[in-house]
């Protein structure tokens, strides 16, 4: 029996409509009370975030909202009479994002994403002026370009007139809610990605707001992810009459949703995600000190999401493939598998898009060391895949804290799932089983499960176990060989790149 999907005829009410707005596409899907995706009822709109050499990474917020809305249009048409059984809408979005709005709720800026590095100067100034370790402990976030403190300081310094005109600073999820309901809140989950949330008090961090010249009134009220809104305003009330009075839950972070959707809800199952970028994340119920260089966000009032995210991932594989014009992917995979681990004499710092966790060296550049006239493109590709895995090993060690942890890594993300060789490299490098998630849309499923729990249709997140797929077991001899390569990479890093982490 397929436990990941269900036919429209067999779907059990209540149904949940999910909206997932990521960094490359928006999706709308339908789930039943068992957390199963309803077959044939879904829509996706692809797009690109505008990036510039100056460090910008932004998109028109109204345009991206409309892309998501068109996906909802399509799902409602495909669902037909089944749409009458939709009891709630659950939302997740890319994080961290920010947009300024005026007193009338109109956007004053593009939606700026976590990848925007124009505030690097401001992040450095904040680190020089404030106690980053204390802030890391309070908020779970560092004073880096990805987060709101440096972003707000940049706006205040570079656009003082905009700063004066701004009535509210919102995440993408809040902006969507504002367009739909004329008002908005922010979930603990989304707020925790801003770097402004006191993770113990579940309140905006007053000392940090005062430092930035910000008042709580310029931010949205904080709520948990189970606090719904209803009563759409025009034009959406007329556009989606069936959704007018259902429960709309506040947006949560896509990373938190992906953990829940893939069944990674405790320390036994850690989420390993590798798409364009990557992350390792674990959900825990205890409030613990945040490991150096990592972050601690929120899923909800009772669950923390601890981990690290990388700027390197499938983008590295894609760059090497394009640069050396590799052909058939299946053939390339076979040739990669035939190469012995770390047999190329190369040491790579794979920072083609800068570095986030674990050392946050910002907009540094990639390095390939050890090239000779005998080096082949295939060796560079294999070394690059291994190099990315080494970075994850450093994060995983900080996250786990001891070598005898018995957790499994549940893998998702197109970059990893499309490369069995890379999946095996990760298992060998980390020395742990890597289990491929059989949930094709783990992020959307996670938002659906949280909504079902809020409605009382699901007693707990553990009541809807995730489906697992192929398992890659580690080769311990390769694992030992890779430990030498990891040490070599760390030594090169120490020589070439200043470590900005405290």
C-alpha positions in Angstrom: 0.0 0.0 0.0 1.3 3.5 -0.9 1.2 5.4 2.4 2.6 8.6 0.9 -0.3 9.4 -1.5 -4.0 8.6 -1.8 -6.5 8.8 -4.6 -9.1 11.5 -4.7 -11.8 8.8 -4.2 -10.1 7.4 -1.1 -9.0 10.7 0.6 -10.4 11.1 4.1 -11.6 14.4 5.4 -10.6 16.8 6.8 -8.5 17.9 3.9 -5.6 20.4 4.2 -4.6 22.8 1.3 -0.9 23.6 1.6 0.9 26.5 0.1 4.7 26.2 0.0 6.6 29.2 -1.3 10.3 28.3 -1.7 13.3 29.9 -3.2 12.7 28.6 -6.7 9.0 27.8 -6.9 5.6 28.0 -5.3 3.4 24.9 -4.8 -0.1 24.2 -3.7 -1.1 20.6 -2.8 -3.9 18.8 -1.0 -3.5 16.4 1.9 -6.0 14.1 3.7 -6.3 13.5 7.4 -3.7 10.7 7.3 -1.0 13.2 5.9 -1.3 11.6 2.5 -0.9 13.8 -0.6 -4.0 13.5 -2.8 -3.0 12.3 -6.2 -3.4 14.5 -9.2 -4.3 17.6 -7.3 -1.4 20.0 -7.2 0.2 23.0 -9.0 3.6 24.6 -9.2 4.9 27.9 -10.5 8.6 28.2 -11.0 10.5 31.5 -10.7 14.0 32.9 -10.0 15.2 35.2 -7.3 17.0 38.2 -8.9 20.7 38.3 -7.9 23.3 40.9 -8.7 27.1 41.1 -8.4 26.5 43.7 -5.7 25.1 41.0 -3.5 21.3 41.6 -4.0 18.9 38.6 -3.8 15.3 39.8 -4.1 12.0 39.4 -5.8 8.7 41.5 -6.2 6.6 40.4 -3.2 3.3 41.0 -5.0 4.4 39.0 -8.0 5.4 36.0 -5.8 2.1 36.2 -3.9 0.3 36.0 -7.2 2.3 33.0 -8.3 1.2 31.2 -5.2 -2.4 32.4 -5.7 -2.5 31.0 -9.2 -1.4 27.6 -7.8 -4.4 27.7 -5.4 -6.7 28.5 -8.3 -5.5 25.4 -10.1 -5.8 23.1 -7.1 -9.3 24.2 -6.4 -10.3 23.5 -10.0 -8.6 20.1 -10.0 -10.2 19.2 -6.6 -13.8 19.9 -7.9 -16.3 18.8 -5.2 -13.5 17.5 -3.0 -12.6 21.2 -2.3 -15.7 21.4 -0.1 -13.9 19.1 2.4 -11.0 21.5 2.8 -10.9 22.4 6.5 -7.7 24.5 6.7 -4.9 26.1 4.7 -1.4 25.6 5.9 1.5 27.7 4.7 5.3 27.6 4.7 7.7 29.9 3.1 11.4 30.4 2.5 13.2 32.1 5.4 14.7 34.5 6.2 12.9 37.2 4.1 12.0 40.8 4.7 9.8 43.5 3.1 9.0 47.0 4.3 5.4 48.2 4.1 3.9 51.6 4.6 0.9 52.5 6.8 -1.5 51.4 4.1 0.2 48.0 3.9 1.8 48.6 0.5 5.3 47.3 -0.2 8.1 49.8 -0.1 10.8 47.4 -1.0 11.3 44.2 -2.9 11.2 41.0 -0.8 14.8 40.5 0.2 16.0 36.9 0.9 18.5 35.4 3.2 21.1 35.2 0.4 21.4 39.0 0.1 24.8 40.1 1.3 24.7 43.8 0.8 24.6 44.3 4.5 28.0 42.6 5.2 29.5 45.9 6.4 26.6 46.4 8.8 26.9 42.8 10.1 30.5 43.4 10.9 29.8 46.7 12.6 27.2 45.0 14.8 29.6 42.2 15.8 32.2 44.8 16.7 29.7 46.7 18.9 27.5 44.0 20.5 28.1 40.8 22.4 27.4 38.2 19.7 27.8 35.3 22.0 25.1 36.7 24.3 22.8 37.4 21.4 23.4 33.9 20.0 22.3 32.5 23.3 19.2 34.6 23.5 18.0 34.5 19.8 19.7 31.3 18.5 21.1 33.4 15.6 24.4 35.1 14.9 25.0 38.6 13.7 25.4 37.7 10.0 24.1 38.9 6.7 21.3 36.3 6.6 19.4 37.8 9.5 17.3 40.9 10.2 19.6 42.9 12.6 22.2 43.5 9.9 19.5 43.9 7.3 17.7 46.5 9.3 20.9 48.3 10.1 21.7 48.4 6.4 18.3 49.9 5.5 18.7 52.5 8.3 22.2 53.5 7.1 21.7 53.4 3.3 18.0 54.4 2.9 17.1 56.8 5.8 14.0 58.1 4.0 12.6 54.6 3.5 13.4 53.9 7.1 11.2 56.8 8.2 8.3 55.8 5.9 8.2 52.2 6.9 5.3 51.3 9.2 6.0 47.5 9.4 8.7 45.1 8.6 7.3 41.7 7.5 8.4 38.3 6.4 6.9 36.8 3.2 4.4 34.8 5.2 3.1 37.9 6.9 2.9 39.8 3.7 0.8 37.0 2.1 -1.5 37.1 5.2 -1.8 40.9 5.0 -2.9 40.7 1.3 -5.4 38.0 2.2 -6.9 39.3 5.4 -5.9 43.0 5.7 -3.9 42.1 8.9 -1.2 39.7 9.8 0.6 37.9 12.6 3.9 36.1 12.6 4.5 32.6 13.9 7.1 31.8 16.5 8.7 29.6 13.7 9.0 32.4 11.1 10.0 35.0 13.7 12.8 32.8 15.1 14.5 32.9 11.7 14.7 36.7 11.9 17.3 36.8 14.7 15.1 39.2 16.7 13.1 36.6 18.8 14.1 35.9 22.4 13.8 32.1 22.1 13.2 31.7 25.9 10.6 34.3 26.3 9.0 33.9 22.9 8.9 37.6 22.6 10.7 40.2 20.5 14.2 40.8 22.0 13.8 44.2 23.6 17.5 45.1 23.9 18.2 44.3 20.3 15.2 46.3 19.1 16.4 49.3 21.1 19.9 48.9 19.6 18.4 48.9 16.1 16.0 51.8 16.7 13.0 49.6 16.2 9.7 49.4 18.2 7.6 46.3 18.8 4.8 48.1 17.0 6.8 47.9 13.8 6.7 44.1 14.0 3.7 41.8 13.9 2.1 40.2 16.9 3.6 36.8 17.8 1.4 33.7 17.7 2.0 29.9 17.6 1.4 27.9 14.4 -1.9 26.6 15.6 -3.6 30.1 15.8 -5.8 30.4 12.7 -7.4 33.3 10.8 -10.5 33.3 8.7 -12.6 35.7 6.7 -10.7 36.5 3.4 -11.0 40.1 2.1 -11.5 41.0 -1.5 -10.5 40.1 -4.1 -9.7 36.7 -2.5 -13.0 36.3 -0.9 -14.6 36.3 -4.3 -11.8 34.4 -5.9 -11.9 31.5 -3.4 -15.4 31.4 -1.8 -14.8 27.9 -0.5 -11.8 29.1 1.5 -13.4 32.2 2.9 -14.3 30.7 6.3 -11.8 27.9 6.7 -8.9 28.1 9.1 -5.8 29.7 7.7 -2.8 29.0 9.8 0.2 31.4 10.0 3.2 30.6 7.8 6.1 28.6 9.3 9.7 28.2 8.1 10.2 25.7 5.3 13.0 24.0 7.1 10.9 23.3 10.1 8.1 21.9 7.9 10.6 19.7 6.0 11.7 18.1 9.2 8.2 17.3 10.3 7.2 16.1 6.9 10.1 13.6 6.7 9.4 12.2 10.2 12.5 13.9 11.7 10.8 14.9 14.9 13.5 13.7 17.4 17.2 13.1 17.8 16.9 9.6 16.3 16.1 11.0 12.9 18.1 14.1 11.7 17.1 15.8 8.4 19.8 16.0 5.8 18.6 18.2 2.9 20.5 19.0 -0.2 18.9 21.0 -2.9 20.5 24.1 -4.4 21.9 24.7 -0.9 21.8 22.4 2.1 21.2 21.9 5.8 21.2 19.4 8.7 18.5 19.9 11.3 17.2 18.1 14.3 14.0 18.8 16.3 14.3 18.7 20.1 12.0 19.6 23.0 14.8 20.8 25.4 16.1 24.4 25.2 19.8 23.8 25.1 22.8 26.1 24.4 23.1 26.6 20.6 26.3 24.9 19.3 29.0 27.3 18.0 28.3 28.4 14.4 24.9 26.7 14.3 21.4 28.1 14.9 18.4 27.3 17.0 15.0 28.2 15.5 11.4 27.3 16.5 8.9 24.8 15.1 6.3 25.8 17.7 6.1 26.7 21.4 7.3 23.2 22.4 9.8 22.3 19.7 13.2 23.7 18.8 14.9 23.3 15.4 18.6 23.1 15.8 21.1 22.8 13.0 23.2 24.5 10.3 22.7 25.5 6.7 25.2 25.8 3.9 25.3 27.9 0.9 27.0 25.1 -1.0 25.0 22.1 -2.3 23.5 21.2 -5.7 24.8 24.6 -7.0 28.4 23.2 -6.7 27.5 20.0 -8.7 25.7 22.2 -11.3 28.6 24.6 -11.7 31.2 21.8 -12.3 28.9 20.0 -14.7 28.3 23.2 -16.7 31.9 24.4 -16.6 33.3 21.1 -17.9 30.3 20.3 -20.1 29.6 16.8 -18.8 27.1 14.9 -20.9 24.7 12.1 -19.9 24.1 12.1 -16.2 23.8 8.3 -15.9 27.1 7.8 -17.5 28.7 10.5 -15.3 27.3 8.8 -12.2 28.8 5.5 -13.3 32.2 7.1 -13.9 32.1 8.9 -10.5 31.3 5.6 -8.7 34.4 4.0 -10.3 36.7 6.6 -8.8 38.2 5.6 -5.4 37.5 8.0 -2.5 39.8 10.9 -2.2 42.1 9.5 -4.9 42.5 12.8 -6.8 45.0 14.7 -4.7 42.6 17.7 -4.5 41.4 19.8 -1.6 38.5 22.0 -2.3 36.8 24.8 -0.4 33.4 24.7 -2.2 32.3 28.2 -1.4 31.0 29.2 -4.8 28.1 31.1 -3.1 30.0 32.1 0.1 29.8 30.3 3.5 27.1 30.1 6.1 27.4 27.3 8.8 29.5 26.5 10.5 32.0 29.4 10.3 30.0 32.1 8.5 32.8 33.6 6.4 30.2 35.4 4.3 31.0 36.1 0.7 34.3 34.3 0.5 35.2 32.5 -2.7 35.8 28.8 -3.7 39.3 27.3 -3.9 40.6 24.2 -5.7 44.0 23.2 -4.4 46.3 20.5 -5.8 45.6 20.7 -9.5 48.2 19.1 -11.9 48.4 18.5 -15.6 47.1 15.0 -14.8 43.9 16.2 -13.1 40.7 15.4 -15.0 37.3 17.1 -14.9 35.8 13.9 -13.5 38.2 14.1 -10.5 37.3 17.7 -9.9 33.6 16.8 -9.9 34.2 13.9 -7.5 36.4 16.1 -5.2 33.7 18.8 -5.2 31.0 16.4 -4.1 33.2 15.1 -1.4 34.2 18.6 -0.3 30.5 19.6 0.2 30.0 16.4 2.3 33.0 17.4 4.5 31.4 20.7 5.3 28.3 18.8 6.5 30.5 16.5 8.6 31.7 19.5 10.6 28.1 20.7 11.2 26.9 17.2 12.1 29.7 16.8 14.6 28.8 20.0 16.3 25.2 19.1 16.3 25.6 15.6 17.6 28.4 16.3 20.0 29.7 12.7 20.4 30.8 10.0 18.0 28.5 7.3 19.5 25.2 9.0 18.5 22.9 6.4 16.9 20.8 8.7 14.8 20.1 8.2 11.2 20.1 10.9 8.5 16.9 11.2 6.5 17.9 12.6 3.1 15.8 14.8 0.9 16.4 17.4 -1.7 16.7 17.0 -5.5 20.5 17.4 -5.6 21.1 14.4 -3.4 18.3 12.2 -4.5 19.3 12.5 -8.2 22.9 11.3 -7.4 23.2 7.9 -5.7 27.0 8.4 -5.8 26.6 11.5 -3.7 24.3 9.8 -1.3 26.9 7.1 -0.7 29.6 9.7 -0.3 27.6 11.3 2.5 27.1 8.0 4.2 30.8 7.2 4.0 31.9 10.7 5.1 29.5 10.9 8.0 29.9 7.3 9.0 26.1 6.9 9.4 23.3 5.4 7.4 21.7 7.8 5.0 18.0 7.0 4.5 16.3 8.5 1.4 12.9 10.0 2.3 10.1 8.5 0.3 8.1 11.7 0.9 8.3 13.5 -2.4 7.0 16.8 -0.9 8.2 16.6 2.7 7.9 20.4 3.3 4.3 20.6 2.2 3.5 17.4 4.2 5.0 18.9 7.3 2.8 22.0 7.1 -0.2 19.7 6.6 0.6 17.6 9.6 0.9 20.6 11.9 -2.5 21.9 10.7 -4.1 18.5 11.2 -2.7 18.4 14.8 -4.1 21.9 15.4 -7.5 20.8 14.1 -7.4 17.8 16.5 -7.5 15.4 13.5 -4.0 14.1 14.4 -3.2 13.3 18.0 0.5 13.9 17.6 3.1 14.3 14.9 4.4 10.8 15.6 0.9 9.4 14.7 1.6 9.9 11.0 5.0 8.2 10.3 6.9 9.2 7.2 7.8 6.7 4.5 11.4 5.9 4.0 13.2 4.7 0.8 16.6 3.4 -0.1 19.3 3.1 2.6 22.9 3.9 2.0 25.2 2.2 4.6 28.6 3.6 5.4 31.8 1.8 4.5 34.0 2.3 7.6 37.3 2.0 5.7 36.2 4.8 3.4 35.0 6.7 6.5 38.5 6.6 8.0 40.0 7.7 4.8 37.6 10.7 4.6 38.6 11.8 8.1 42.1 12.6 6.8 40.6 14.5 3.9 38.3 16.5 6.3 41.4 17.5 8.4 43.2 18.5 5.2 40.2 20.7 4.2 40.1 22.3 7.6 43.8 23.1 7.4 43.4 24.8 4.1 40.5 26.7 5.4 42.5 28.0 8.4 45.3 29.1 6.1 43.2 30.9 3.5 40.0 32.1 5.1 39.6 34.3 8.2 37.1 32.7 10.5 34.5 35.2 11.6 32.6 32.9 13.9 33.2 33.5 17.6 
